[in-house]
Amino acid sequence: MLKMITTGESHGRHMAAILEGFPSGLVMDLDFINGELRRRQSGHGRGGRQKIESDCVEIIGGVIKKVTTGAPLGFLLTNKDSSIDEMPELFRPRPGHADLAGALKYDQGIRPILERSSARETVMRVATGAACKLFLKKFGIEIAAHVTRIGGILLPAETISVEEIRKGTKGSPVNCVCEKTGKAMVQAIDRARKTGDSLGGQYEVLATGIPAGLGSHVHHERKLDARLAMILMSQQSVKAVEVGDGIALGSVPGSAAHDEIFYSKTRGYFHKTNHAGGIEGGMTNGADLVLRVTMKPIATLAKPLASVNMKNHRSEKADFERSDVCAVPAGSVIGEALVAYTLTDAFLEKFGGDSIGDIRRNYDGYLKRIRG
């Protein structure tokens, strides 16, 4: 139902996005969207680029008098650092980056690969994801993410709600709900910065208020867990995605792995546990959606790793450009946007997508039927 495409280079003049398939009748809050972009720029461990840019998009289509029309939504951002034409070519690919494979695949230098594969592209995915958050909020669906690991610093596992995430992460420089753990994460990032290293970690995304039945079991491309895993894996530096208890489910018996089913007249069908993370058979089951996303350390190191000069094939140190030390806090904001986009796509697929009014009627009728 939805189609998002972004364009632009990290140090090009503009970044832009088109979101096609978005319904009519939704008030588009530009202040909220730009607030999400500011969240993406924040976080301890970010590099010098965030001090240059003050990310802010304008809407260039699909909205009249602040209300969506059903036409494709267009977003445009102007980079302050648009020095791409003056930047030098690079010849020593960075291990862990797209440099080498991209240069070989497209038969060109590293610079064009670096500029497009850069995580700066996610600024437009956060903008489109913010629009999707506004849509989902109309139907009582809320999304929040928090950082659960940076390097060797791990937040103790516990059940948490969207409201608790928002309250607990407020003011945290690493988007962590625990102040003590957050301080340890900050210290770990500072140590990595001093040694010229970088750190990865993990964040968790929760979504609440989701009805049972988004996605489908009938075909692999329609399975919602597969779609969520795909889009989260497309985020730069992501190397693993878990749904619910994920990896841990491989080490427990079935009696401890599955969520028993209950029913009440007020709640309808429900579960008391959520090992499945809100998805069974490729479909939401009415429980909260729980996703955990692991990011590898940033590939650009102040003390570069061994590489090869692509001009003469000599062994040399990899190139270095301005970079973050740790991007996991920012990654958690991006993850929220990607989940919002995918849930909106599945929601429109289930309930129709031309206008908010039609979607509302379809949604309310569906809820009435499944609650019995």
C-alpha positions, 0 to 999 in steps of 0.5 A: 500500500505504501511506497517510500523512496529517498534520494540525495547524498550525505554532502549533496545539496538536498535530501528528499523523500516521496511517500506514496499511498498515504491517505487523505484527511490527516493533519500533517504536523510539521513541528512534530516531524522536525522534532523527530529529526532533532531526536535523530541528531541527538545522543552521546557519541555523535560526530561533528556533522550534527553540530553543523546541521539543524535538520528541518524538512519542508513539505513539497507535495501531498498537503494542502492547508496542512491536510493530506490530500491522498497524493504522494507526500514530498519532503525536502531537506537542504544540507548546510554542508553541501561540499560534495563536489569539493570533497576528495576521492578516496582509495582506501576502503574502510573495513565494515563499510560499503566502500569496497563492495560498492566501488567494485559493483558500480565500477567507480570510486569510493566517494559516490558509494560513501555519500549514498550509503551514509546513514545520513540517508535515514534523515528522510526515513525518519521524516516519513516515519514521523508522518506514519506515527501521526497516522497510527496515533489516530488509531491508538497505536504508539511506538517508542524505543530505548537503548538496552546495550552499548558495548559491554554495558547492558540494561537488565532485562525487564518488561516495560511499557511505551509510557515508561520508555518515554518517561525514563529516557527523557533527558538521557544522552543515550536514550536509556531508561535507567540513569545508572546504566546510562551513565555507564554507557556514556563512560564507555563511549568516552573511553572509545573516543579516547582510544580512536575506537567505536561502539555498537549495541542494541535497542528495543522498539515497542509498539502498543495498541495494535489490533490482531490481524496485521500481516498474513500467513498466506505468503512469505512477502506478507508476513509482518515479522519478515517485513519488519526484519527486512526494513530494520536490517536495511538500517545502516550498521544493523546486523541482527533483529529479534522478535519477542524473546528471539534467540532465547526461545531456541534454548527453552522447551515449548511449554515455556516458549509459547503464550497461552490464550485467554478470553474475556468479554471486555478484552476479547482474546488476550495473552498474559505473557508475550514471548512471541513479541506480538506476532504469531504466524506472520500476523499481529496477535493483539499483544504489544510488538517487541523488537530488538535490534543489534547495531555493529560499531561504526566502521569509520575509526579514528585509528583506521584498520588495515586496508588496500589502496585500490590504485596500486594494491598496496597495503595501507590504513583505511581512509578516515572521515568525520564520523560518530563514535556510537550511533545506537541512541540515534539508531533507536529513533530511526528504528521507531520510524522504520517500524511506524512505516511498516505498521502503517503499510500493514494497517492500510493493507488491512483496512483500506487507504484512500481516506481517514474516514473510510479507514476509521469505519473499516477499522471500527467494524473489524474491532467489533467483529473480532471482539465477539 
